[in-house]
């Protein structure tokens, strides 16, 4: 399958009558899906899992919203 550049695809889709807002959302969702797939691949890596187990670490929850007040509980001196 031949790769299509984003600019060319945007041009073709605009000529078909799609709005620019729709295209922005479409490309943002594609980018997010690619990043999520990469994240899943990395977190399921056996080396990563071995390091977590060896050092008794918990995986970072990137979806959790943290505030500055949470920083004091995360850092222990």
C-alpha positions in Angstrom: 0.0 0.0 0.0 1.4 3.3 -1.0 1.7 6.0 1.7 -0.3 9.2 1.2 0.9 12.5 2.6 -1.4 14.4 4.9 -1.5 17.4 2.7 -2.5 15.4 -0.3 -5.2 13.6 1.6 -6.5 16.8 3.1 -6.7 18.3 -0.4 -8.6 15.3 -1.8 -11.0 15.2 1.2 -11.7 18.9 1.0 -12.5 18.6 -2.7 -15.1 16.0 -1.7 -16.8 18.5 0.5 -15.5 17.6 4.0 -15.0 20.5 6.4 -11.7 21.5 7.9 -12.9 20.9 11.4 -13.8 17.4 10.6 -10.4 16.8 9.0 -8.6 18.2 12.1 -10.6 15.9 14.3 -10.0 12.9 12.0 -6.2 13.4 12.0 -6.1 14.0 15.8 -7.9 10.7 16.4 -5.5 8.9 14.1 -2.5 10.3 15.9 -4.1 9.4 19.3 -4.8 5.9 18.2 -1.2 5.4 17.0 0.2 6.7 20.3 -2.2 4.4 22.3 -1.1 1.4 20.3 2.6 2.3 20.9 1.9 2.8 24.6 0.2 -0.6 24.9 3.2 -2.2 23.1 5.7 -0.6 25.5 3.8 -1.5 28.6 3.4 -5.1 27.6 7.1 -5.4 26.9 8.6 -8.3 29.0 11.7 -6.3 29.9 9.5 -3.4 31.2 7.5 -5.9 33.3 10.6 -7.5 34.6 12.0 -4.1 35.8 8.7 -3.3 37.5 8.8 -6.6 39.4 12.5 -6.5 40.2 12.3 -3.0 41.8 8.8 -3.4 43.2 7.5 -0.4 41.2 3.9 0.5 40.2 3.3 1.6 36.7 2.6 5.3 36.2 -1.1 6.1 35.6 -0.8 8.7 32.9 -4.6 9.1 32.7 -4.8 10.3 36.3 -5.0 14.1 36.7 -2.4 15.2 39.2 -2.0 18.5 41.0 0.9 20.1 42.8 -0.5 19.0 46.1 0.0 15.4 45.0 3.7 16.0 44.5 4.4 15.9 48.3 2.9 12.5 48.7 4.8 11.1 45.7 8.3 12.3 46.8 9.7 10.8 50.0 13.0 12.0 51.3 
